[in-house]
Amino acid sequence: MADFTSIMLAVAALGAGGAAASGWTAAVIVPNTHFDGLDAGRADRMIRKVISATAGLQALLLGLATGAALLGGARAAAIVSAICALGFLSNVWTLAPRKEKTVPGIRKRTSTQRAVAVALTLLMTVAAITAAFLAAFGV
């Protein structure tokens, strides 16, 4: 039985760590490389697409980590992983196209949505790292 618990805790740590690595890539590496090579509008659109495209994978990895942590007996890691999964999924809602109409003559600003999504991704990345450590130590 100890082998099963160890395997589940390792799977939970790997899942949470993979989601953290993906979050770091989407929130730090991609913006730094895109804003160096593209104009601001194109870089903004590309970053929005990358963050919304990776959110599902990150949530899936953290869902896997949640289940494995529960099977391994690490309740704290499971709770943090579940909250992180919801946090990464909220990026999809944050970056979703808005249906409200803009007032004529006023530009619609989407850079605020991107800034919120990047900040949320960084916050959830730190929490996912925490979940990985909690799972690795069986907490």
WOFENJO-V974380 format. One line per field, one symbol per residue. ss: DSSP state (~ for helix, > for strand, _ for the rest). psi: psi as a letter, one per 20 degrees, with the letter a starting at -180 (. if undefined). burial: I if it has 9 or more other ideal C-beta (glycine too) atoms within 8 Angstrom, else O. A space follows every 10 residues. Layout:
# WOFENJO-V974380
ss=???
psi=???
burial=???
This chain:
# WOFENJO-V974380
ss=_~~~~~~~~~ ~~~~~~~~~~ ~~~~~~~~~~ ~~~~~~~__~ ~~~~~~~~~~ ~~~~~~~~~~ ~~~~~~~~~~ ~~__~~~~~~ ~~~~~~~~~~ ~~~~______ __________ ~~~~~~~~~~ ~~~~~~~~~~ ~~~~~~___
psi=hhggggghhg ggggghhhhg ghggghhggg ghhhihirrg ghgggggggg ghhihggghg ghgghgghhg hijngghggh ggghghghhi hghhjqpqiq qqppipqppi hggggghggh ggghgghhgg hggghhjk.
burial=OOOOIIIIII IIIIIIIIII OIIIIIIOOI IOOIIOOOOO OIIIOIIIOI IIOIIIIIIO IIIIIIIIII IIOIOOIIOI IIIIIIIIII IIOIIOOOOO OOOOOOOOOO OOIIOIIIOI IIIIIIIIII IIIIIIOIO
